[in-house]
Amino acid sequence: MSVSITKAILHILDTSLGIPVLSENLMSFNDEMKEYTEKHIIKCYNDADLKKTKFTNEDGFFLTSVKEYLNTDDFIKFTNSVSEAFFKLSSENPDIKPCDLLFVRANVFNKDYMIILKLNYKKGYIHFTKQEESTKNIIIEQPCSLPAATQKIDEFIFVDLNSLNIFVKEKKCQVYNEPCYYISKHLLECKEEKPDKEKVKIITETTDKIIKEYYDDDMFMKSQVKNIIRENVEESLNINVEEISEKVFKDNEAKQIYNEEIKMKGIKEPEVKVNFNYANKIKTKQKLITDEGIEINIPYEILSNKEKVEFITNHDGTISIILKNIDSIVDK
């Protein structure tokens, strides 16, 4: 099995109650609950928005609590203290969604983890029978429904109990009058990392903007950017920010603006690391749709090769696409 659960406990953090409802006993698993928990763990482990971060405060509450747990093996005490801290944070900041916290000690693909699944409440509906003078069946809202086994969990934490590497998926919330990745900043005391998807979006949107302003929205240059990203990720799970600047932009002014904007938007490192889960989501083809509805799917490595594809702007402003050196065409 890829997941082996050692122990688990569920705490209720419904801020409308005024206090957290902390369990005093571990969960017992029937087959359905075991399957529910294992499915969510695997989906979270493989989530493309999972980001690796690191502790910034060696004496911080969360890291100290983890180390104490490793020394004492007091699972319930650890989960209670973290839940109380989480409840306090949620109570003081209504932008944080109320939830149940499911703590799981588990081995996932041969690594030991402390896993915290934040089960944000969702609105659901159930039937209800009213017995008055006669039976009446109605539908009522259930405001504290938990995510179904088929749904994705929005926020969670994985702590590698051997290396103390930490992996998190979280929402940006308004906390103490500041928008932030609140789990990283206020609970874990970790470096606030942007999700890989957001980093790649910053790079592509910045390059697209400069290509539009300086190079008349050149399609070839746009495909070059996406092909460099694809090649970088396939080779090393890193995106070389400087390589894009050097290979794509022809003049120093465009390079300078690109580098300044990238840094201003929060990407200060020369390379952006991408996790394996997100790497599998990066597109390898560009879909082009003309104003008449013609669709063409072209791999980025072909689209960025002028010996294979050429875009020509005609005198009347229309665009011609030439596909070159084709050995064969298959009708599908």
N, C-alpha and C positions, 0 to 999 in steps of 0.2 A: 504493500500500500504506500502511496506517496504522502499520505497524512496519517499520523498516529497520535491521537489525542490522549494526553495523560490525565488532565483534569480541566474543569471549566466551572465558571460561576457567572451568574447574571445579576446585575444591579440595575435598579430602576431610577433614572434621573429625570423624572417628570417635574419640571420646575413649577408647574401649577399646583403641586402638592405642598410646596414650601420646604420640604425636607427630602433627602434621598431615601429610597427604600433599599437598604443594603441586606443582601442575603447572608445568612449565618452558616449556610451549608452549601457544599458543592452540588453541581447539577448531576443528576443521574440520567443516563442516556438510554432511550429505547432506539430501535432501528431508525425510526423517522427523524428523531432529533439528531442522531449521529450523522445521518446522511445530509440533513439541513446544514449542520455546522461544517462538515467536511467540504461540501460543495461551495459554501461561501469562502472558506479558507483558500481553496484552490483558485477560485475566481479572483480573489484579492491578490493572491501571490502572482498571478499572471496579468494583473491589471496594467494597462498601458500608461496610466497616470501615476503609478507608484514611483516615488522619488526617494533616492538615497540621500540622507543628510548626516550630520554629525553634531554631537553635543558641543555646545560652546561654553558651558559652565560645569566644570568637574564637581563642584559642590552643590549643583542644582538639586531641587527636590526630586525630580523624576529619576535621574541617574543614581542619586543616593538611595532611593527606594528600591531600584533594581538590584543594586549591589547588596543591600541589606537582605533582600529576598534570596539572592544566591547564597548568602551566608547562613540564613536561618531556615530556608525552604518554607516560610510561612506565607503560603499563597493567599489565603483569605485576608490576612493583614495587609499585604501589598495591594490587593485589589480594592479593599476598603479605603485606604489612604488616597489612592489615585482617584477613585470615584468621588470622594469628598472634595478633593481639589477641583475636579472637573465640574461638579455640581455648583460649587461656589463661583467658578468662572462663568458658567452658564447663567446662573441667577443674576449676576451683575451685568450681563451683556445679552439682552433679549434677541440679538441677531443670531446667536448660536442656537441651533435647533435642539429641542428637548429629545431625549433618547433613552434607550437602555444600553448599558455597556456590557458586552459579552467578553469576558477574559478567558483565554484558552492557553494552556501550556501544551505545546504540541511539537512533534518532530515532523518537519515538512521537507521532503526530498533530502533526508539524512542530515538535517540541521535542526538544532533545538531553538525554538522561538517562544517568547512571550508575545501573544497576539491579543490585541484589543480591537474588537469590532464595534464601532459606534453605530448602533441600529437606530437611525433617525426615524421618528414617528411619521407615518404616512396616513392620510385619510383613507378609511375603508368603509364598507357598508355591509351590514348584516341584516338578516330578517329578525323580526321580533313579533311575538304573539301577545296581543292585548286581550285580556279576559275581563270584559265588563258584562253587559247583558247578553252579549254573544261574542263568539271568537272573531277577532279581527287581526289579520296578518299585515304588518307594515314593514317598511325598510327604514332603518335608522343609521345615522353616521357613527362610525367607530373611529375616533380621532387619534388613537394610539396604536394603530396597526403597525406591525413590524414588517420589514422587507420579506417578500416571498423568496423561496429557494431559487426561483428563476430570475430574480431581480439583482441588480448590482448594488453593492454597498458603497455609499458616497464617501465615507471616511473611516480610516482604520490605521493601526500601527502594528508593525512587526519589529521586535527587538531580538536580534541574534544573541542568544545568551552566552555564546562563547567569545565572539569578537566584540560584542556590544555595538556592532553596526546597527543602524536604525533606518527603517524604511517607513514611509508615511504617505498616505493620500488624504488630502484635507481640502476644505473649502475656505476661500478667503472671506472673512467676516469683519464687520465693524465691531471692534473690541476696544473698550476704553477710548472711544471717539477716534479710533484709527483703523483703517482697513489693513488687515494683515492675515497671514497664515497663522491663525491663532493657536493651533495645536503645537506647531513648531515653536512659536515665540513664547507662549505663556504656560504651556504645560510641560513640554519636553525640554525647553530651553535649548533649542537646536538652531542651526543656521537656517534661515528662511529661504528655501530653494524654490525657484519657479518650476512648475511641471515641464517635462520635456516638450510636450505639445506646445506650450506657451513660448518656450525658447525658440523652437523651430519656426513658429509663427512670426516672432519678432524678426528673425533673420530674413525670412522670405518676404514679409511685408515691407521691411526696410529696403531690401534690394529692389523689389518691384517699384517702389516709390522713386528711387534714384534712377532706375532704368527708364521709367516713364518721363522723368523731368529732363534727363541728360541725353537719352539715346532713343527718343521717339517710341518708347514702349516696345523695344526690340524683342520679338518672340524668341529668337535664337539665344539672346543673353539670359532671358528668364529660364529657358530650358537648361542652360549651362549651370546656373545656380542650383537648380533642383538635381541635376546630375551629379554635381560635386557633393551635395549633401548625401545623396544615395550612395555614392562610392565611398565616402568617408565612413558612413555608418556601417556599410557592409564589411569594410576592411578592419575597422578598429573600434566601432561604437563611439567614435568621437567626430564632431563636426569642427573642422579647422576654419575658424572665423576669418583669419588673415588670408588663407588660401583663396577664399571666395573673392576677397577684395583684389588680390593680385592677379587672379586669372580672368576675372570678369570685367572689371572696370579699366578703361584705357587711359584715363587722365587722373592726375593727382588730386584735383578738386573733388571729384566724385568719390575717390578712395577715402579722402579725409572726412567728408560728410558722412559716409557710410560708417567709418570707425567711430566717429563722435556720436552718431545717433544710436548705434548698437550699445555703446557704453552708457549713454544717458538712459536707455531703456532697461539697464540692469545686467547686461552681458559684458562683464569686464575681463573674463579670462580669454586667452587666445584660442582655447579649444572648449567646446561644449560637449560634455559627456552625455550619452544617450543610453538609457537602460534597454536591455534586450527585448523586453515586452513591447516598448514603444517602437523599437527598430523594425519589428515585424509589421507595424502599421504604416510605415512610411511608403508613400505611393512610388511605384516604379514607372508609371505611365502617365502621360498627359492626355486628357480628353479634350479635344477641340470640337466646338459646335458652331457651324456657320449660321448666318442669319436665315438661311433657307432650310435649316434643320439637318444638314449633313454632319454626321458624327465621325470623327477619326480618333482612334486610340494609338498613340505613338510612344514607345519606350523612350525615357529621357536620354539614354545614351545614343539613340538614333536621332532624336530631335535636336541634339546639340552637335550633330555631325553634318556639316554643310555638303559633304559628299553624298549624303543620303536624303536630306530634306532641305529645301530652300523656300524661304518666304520672300516674295517679290511684291513691293508696293507699286501699283500701276499709276499712270499719269492721272487717271480719273479718281484715284483714291481707293480703288478696290484692291484686294489682296489676292495674289495667286500663290498656291502651295504646289511645289514641284517635288514629287517623290522620285528619287534617282536610284539607278543601279539595282533594280529589282530583278531577282532571278526567277521568281514564280509567284503567282497569286492563287490563293485557295478560296473557293466560295464556301462560306459558312452560314 
